[in-house]
Amino acid sequence: MGEPRVTLDETTRNVVFAVGELLPDGLVWVGPGGVVEYVNHVAERIADVSAPDIVGRDVREALPLADVDGRSWWELTDPWHGLASRTGHREKLLTLPNGRELLVTARYLRSGRGEAVRGILLGFRDSLARQRAEADQAALITATAHELRSPLTGVKGFTSALLRNWERFSDEQKRFMLETVEADADRLARLVTDVLDVSRLDSGRLVVRPQPVQVGEALARHVERMRSTATAPDLVLDVPPDLPAVLVDPDRFDQIIGNLLDNAVRHGRGRVRLSGSMVESDGGRFVDMTVDDAGDGIPVEQRNVVFSRFWLSAASTGSGLGLYLVRGMAKAHGGTALVEEGPAGGALVRVRLPAVS
């Protein structure tokens, strides 16, 4: 990039040039009268423009930014004739005629309060990060809607049948239908809780209140819940009676166990085994809680990505949030989560949590 034509004073010119090429974001300097005087290489790449083509031109022609409604951003803001107290604009998504979407911020430089604008610093950022975030949100909504529909269909079907044909069903049939409705309602409640906690994890607002919890008792409670369902899986509980308690938030610990079990039952095959053991690591005591199945397992090359949001194997269904929450909540308690090969060849998920001293 050749040296641009500038009208800055020497000190400002040197600062802009020295710092501009080191910034990770795009930088455009607009001088008096709206003439483009400097463009760094990042701005060239993000906006898909060439500095020699736009330096020395009026910025309104060289960079005709428009908002989402197609209106000229320069006409809407009018830095040179707008409010004298205005210091700039916060980040806004704007587009160029070439189709490039930019996240643009503006800083107005004035000699003093109420003085005319003598320069504008434009900051450019690529919109890909925002697009990815929006895509993730859309994926979350889609996955959640899909997961909500199945239990809601069951709840609606059984309650409608009971209301319209109560006398035609035996007590045993009524009990089965009500138990199924209760199980579906529990599933809905867990899904809603998971979605809320995904948001808390992403924003760093997940709160945990650790206290001693007996692993064996918590696992036994979840095994009993699973066995009470109509399609109860083959579950084996293997926890030594002298296993120390873990220091965890009881509600979050229940979520960890529930998601581990649901993941094993949904994606695995055959017998599901839950076990616990005490280990010493890095000078501390921990409890390893494992859940394994007899399915096909998870390939080695995918074991680092199974804990990411929306990860699903090729043949599986679900929200893809379970293992993401497991690792996030384990980390929130000072623990870890990883995937290994189980003794029966299937997947083994190991969650390590701090033990009570």
C-alpha positions in Angstrom: 0.0 0.0 0.0 1.5 3.3 -1.0 1.6 6.2 1.4 -1.7 8.0 1.4 -2.2 11.7 0.9 -2.9 13.3 4.3 -3.6 16.7 5.8 -2.9 15.6 9.4 -0.4 17.4 11.6 2.9 15.5 11.8 2.4 14.1 15.3 -1.2 12.8 14.6 -0.1 11.5 11.2 2.7 9.4 12.8 0.5 8.0 15.5 -2.3 7.1 13.1 0.2 5.4 10.7 2.1 3.5 13.4 -0.9 2.3 15.3 -3.2 1.8 12.3 -1.2 -1.1 10.8 -1.0 -2.9 14.2 -4.7 -2.9 14.9 -6.7 -6.2 14.5 -9.7 -4.1 13.2 -10.0 -1.9 10.2 -9.3 1.8 10.5 -10.2 4.6 8.2 -9.2 8.3 8.8 -11.5 10.9 7.2 -10.1 14.4 7.2 -11.7 17.8 6.9 -14.4 18.1 4.3 -15.0 14.3 4.3 -11.9 13.3 2.4 -10.5 9.8 3.0 -6.8 10.3 4.1 -5.8 6.9 5.5 -6.9 3.3 5.2 -5.1 0.4 7.0 -4.7 -3.0 5.4 -7.3 -4.6 7.6 -10.0 -2.2 6.5 -9.0 -2.9 2.9 -9.6 -6.6 3.5 -12.8 -6.3 5.4 -14.4 -3.8 3.1 -12.9 -5.4 -0.1 -11.5 -2.0 -1.2 -8.1 -0.8 -2.3 -6.5 2.2 -0.5 -5.2 3.8 -3.7 -8.7 3.8 -5.1 -10.4 5.5 -2.2 -7.7 7.7 -0.5 -8.2 11.3 -1.6 -11.9 10.8 -2.4 -15.0 12.0 -0.6 -15.9 9.2 1.9 -19.5 9.4 1.0 -18.6 8.3 -2.5 -15.6 6.0 -1.7 -17.5 4.2 1.2 -21.2 4.6 0.5 -22.4 2.9 3.7 -26.1 2.0 4.1 -28.2 0.7 6.9 -30.3 -2.5 6.8 -33.2 -0.5 5.2 -30.9 0.7 2.4 -30.7 4.3 3.6 -27.5 6.2 3.3 -25.7 6.2 6.6 -23.9 9.4 5.8 -27.1 11.3 5.1 -28.7 9.9 8.3 -25.7 10.9 10.6 -24.3 13.9 8.7 -21.2 14.3 10.9 -20.3 17.8 9.5 -23.7 19.5 10.0 -25.3 17.4 12.8 -25.4 18.1 16.5 -22.2 19.9 17.7 -22.3 17.8 20.9 -22.1 14.5 19.1 -18.9 12.6 19.6 -19.5 9.6 17.4 -21.6 6.5 16.9 -21.7 3.1 18.5 -21.2 -0.1 16.5 -23.8 -0.6 13.8 -24.2 -3.2 11.1 -23.9 -1.4 7.7 -23.4 -2.6 4.1 -21.5 -1.5 1.1 -22.7 -1.7 -2.5 -20.4 -4.7 -3.1 -22.5 -6.6 -0.6 -20.0 -6.5 2.3 -21.5 -6.3 5.7 -19.4 -4.3 8.2 -19.7 -3.5 11.9 -18.9 0.2 11.9 -18.0 2.6 14.8 -17.3 6.3 14.3 -15.4 8.7 16.5 -15.7 12.5 15.7 -12.6 14.6 16.4 -13.2 18.2 17.3 -10.8 21.0 18.4 -13.1 21.7 21.4 -16.6 21.3 22.7 -19.1 22.5 20.1 -16.4 23.0 17.5 -16.7 21.7 13.9 -15.7 18.1 13.1 -12.1 18.2 11.9 -11.7 14.4 11.4 -13.5 11.1 11.7 -12.1 7.8 12.8 -14.0 4.9 11.4 -13.5 1.4 12.9 -14.4 -1.6 10.8 -15.0 -5.1 12.1 -16.0 -8.2 10.1 -19.7 -9.2 10.7 -18.8 -13.0 10.5 -18.7 -13.2 14.3 -22.1 -11.7 14.7 -23.4 -13.9 11.9 -22.1 -17.0 13.7 -23.7 -15.9 16.9 -27.0 -15.4 15.1 -26.7 -18.8 13.5 -26.0 -20.3 16.9 -29.1 -18.7 18.3 -31.2 -19.9 15.3 -29.8 -23.4 15.8 -30.7 -23.2 19.5 -34.3 -22.2 18.7 -34.6 -24.9 16.1 -33.2 -27.6 18.3 -35.3 -26.5 21.3 -38.5 -26.4 19.3 -37.9 -29.9 17.9 -37.2 -31.3 21.4 -40.2 -29.5 22.9 -42.6 -30.8 20.3 -42.2 -34.5 21.1 -43.1 -34.5 24.8 -45.8 -31.8 24.2 -47.4 -34.1 21.6 -47.5 -36.9 24.2 -48.9 -34.6 26.9 -51.6 -33.3 24.6 -52.5 -36.7 23.3 -52.9 -38.5 26.6 -54.6 -35.6 28.4 -57.1 -35.2 25.5 -57.8 -38.9 25.5 -58.4 -39.0 29.3 -60.7 -35.9 29.2 -62.8 -37.3 26.4 -62.9 -41.0 27.3 -62.3 -41.2 31.0 -64.8 -43.9 31.7 -63.6 -46.1 28.9 -60.1 -46.6 30.4 -59.2 -49.0 33.2 -57.4 -47.8 36.3 -54.2 -49.4 35.0 -54.5 -47.6 31.7 -55.2 -44.3 33.4 -52.2 -44.7 35.6 -49.9 -45.6 32.7 -51.1 -42.5 30.7 -50.7 -40.2 33.7 -47.2 -41.5 34.5 -46.2 -40.9 30.8 -47.6 -37.3 31.0 -45.6 -36.8 34.2 -42.4 -38.1 32.6 -42.9 -35.9 29.5 -43.6 -32.9 31.8 -40.3 -33.6 33.7 -38.5 -33.8 30.3 -39.9 -30.5 29.3 -38.9 -28.9 32.6 -35.3 -30.3 32.2 -35.1 -29.0 28.6 -36.2 -25.5 29.6 -33.7 -25.5 32.5 -30.9 -26.6 30.1 -31.7 -23.9 27.6 -31.6 -21.2 30.4 -28.3 -22.6 31.7 -26.7 -22.6 28.3 -27.4 -18.8 28.2 -25.9 -18.5 31.7 -22.8 -20.4 30.8 -22.3 -18.4 27.6 -22.6 -15.1 29.5 -20.5 -16.2 32.5 -23.5 -15.8 34.8 -23.9 -19.4 36.0 -24.1 -19.4 39.8 -23.2 -22.5 41.8 -23.6 -23.0 45.6 -21.5 -26.0 46.5 -22.3 -28.3 49.4 -21.6 -31.9 50.2 -23.6 -34.4 48.1 -23.4 -38.2 48.2 -22.7 -39.5 44.7 -24.3 -42.9 45.3 -27.6 -41.5 46.5 -27.8 -39.0 43.7 -27.1 -41.7 41.1 -29.5 -44.1 42.6 -32.3 -41.5 42.5 -31.7 -40.9 38.8 -31.6 -44.7 38.1 -34.9 -45.1 39.8 -36.4 -42.3 37.7 -35.2 -43.9 34.5 -36.4 -47.4 35.5 -39.9 -46.0 36.2 -40.4 -45.0 32.6 -42.2 -47.1 30.1 -39.0 -47.8 28.1 -36.7 -48.4 31.0 -33.1 -49.0 29.9 -30.8 -51.7 31.3 -29.0 -49.8 34.1 -26.2 -50.9 36.4 -25.1 -48.9 39.4 -21.6 -49.5 40.6 -20.6 -47.1 43.4 -18.6 -48.2 46.5 -20.2 -47.5 49.8 -17.2 -45.6 51.1 -17.1 -43.2 48.2 -16.6 -39.6 49.6 -19.1 -36.9 49.0 -18.5 -34.3 46.3 -18.6 -30.6 46.8 -21.2 -29.4 44.3 -24.4 -27.5 43.8 -27.1 -30.2 44.2 -29.3 -28.9 41.4 -26.4 -28.5 39.0 -25.2 -32.0 40.0 -28.6 -33.4 39.2 -28.4 -31.7 35.8 -25.0 -33.3 35.1 -26.2 -36.8 36.0 -29.5 -36.3 34.1 -27.7 -35.2 30.9 -25.1 -38.0 31.1 -27.8 -40.6 31.5 -30.1 -39.2 28.8 -27.1 -39.0 26.5 -26.1 -42.6 27.1 -29.6 -43.9 26.7 -30.4 -41.9 23.6 -27.1 -42.3 21.7 -25.7 -45.6 23.2 -26.8 -49.1 23.0 -27.1 -52.1 25.4 -26.4 -51.9 29.1 -25.6 -48.5 30.7 -23.3 -48.5 33.7 -22.9 -45.8 36.2 -19.8 -45.9 38.5 -17.8 -43.8 40.9 -14.3 -43.9 42.3 -12.0 -41.7 44.4 -8.8 -40.4 42.8 -6.0 -38.1 43.9 -4.7 -35.6 41.4 -2.6 -32.4 41.7 -2.5 -32.7 45.4 -6.3 -32.9 45.8 -9.0 -35.5 46.2 -11.6 -35.9 43.5 -14.4 -38.3 42.6 -14.6 -39.7 39.1 -18.2 -40.4 38.0 -18.4 -42.3 34.8 -21.3 -43.4 32.5 -20.6 -45.9 29.8 -22.7 -47.9 27.3 -22.2 -50.8 24.8 -22.8 -48.7 21.7 -20.4 -47.9 18.8 -18.6 -45.3 20.9 -17.2 -42.0 19.7 -14.2 -41.9 17.3 -11.0 -40.5 18.7 -10.9 -37.6 16.3 -14.3 -36.4 17.6 -13.8 -36.7 21.3 -12.6 -33.1 21.6 -15.7 -31.7 19.9 -18.5 -33.7 21.5 -18.7 -31.1 24.3 -19.4 -28.2 21.9 -22.9 -26.8 21.5 -25.2 -28.7 19.2 -22.9 -31.6 18.6 -24.7 -34.6 17.4 -23.4 -37.8 15.8 -24.5 -38.6 12.3 -27.3 -41.0 13.3 -28.5 -39.3 16.5 -31.1 -36.8 17.4 -31.7 -34.3 20.2 -30.8 -30.8 21.1 -27.0 -31.3 21.2 -26.8 -29.3 24.5 -26.4 -32.2 27.0 -22.6 -32.7 27.0 -22.0 -29.0 26.5 -23.8 -28.4 29.8 -22.0 -31.3 31.5 -18.6 -29.9 30.8 -19.6 -26.3 31.5 -21.1 -27.2 34.9 -18.1 -29.5 35.7 -15.8 -26.6 35.1 -17.9 -24.2 37.2 -17.3 -26.6 40.1 -13.5 -26.8 39.5 -13.8 -30.2 37.7 -13.4 -31.7 34.3 -15.2 -33.8 31.7 -13.8 -36.0 29.0 -14.8 -38.9 26.7 -13.0 -42.2 26.6 -13.6 -45.7 25.2 -15.8 -47.8 27.6 -15.0 -51.3 28.7 -17.8 -52.6 26.4 -16.5 -50.7 23.4 -19.0 -47.9 23.7 -18.5 -44.3 24.9 -17.5 -43.6 28.4 -18.0 -40.0 29.8 -15.9 -39.3 32.8 -16.7 -36.3 35.1 -14.2 -35.4 37.8 -15.4 -33.3 40.6 -13.8 -32.1 43.9 -14.3 -34.4 46.9 -15.2 -33.2 50.3 -12.0 -33.1 52.4 
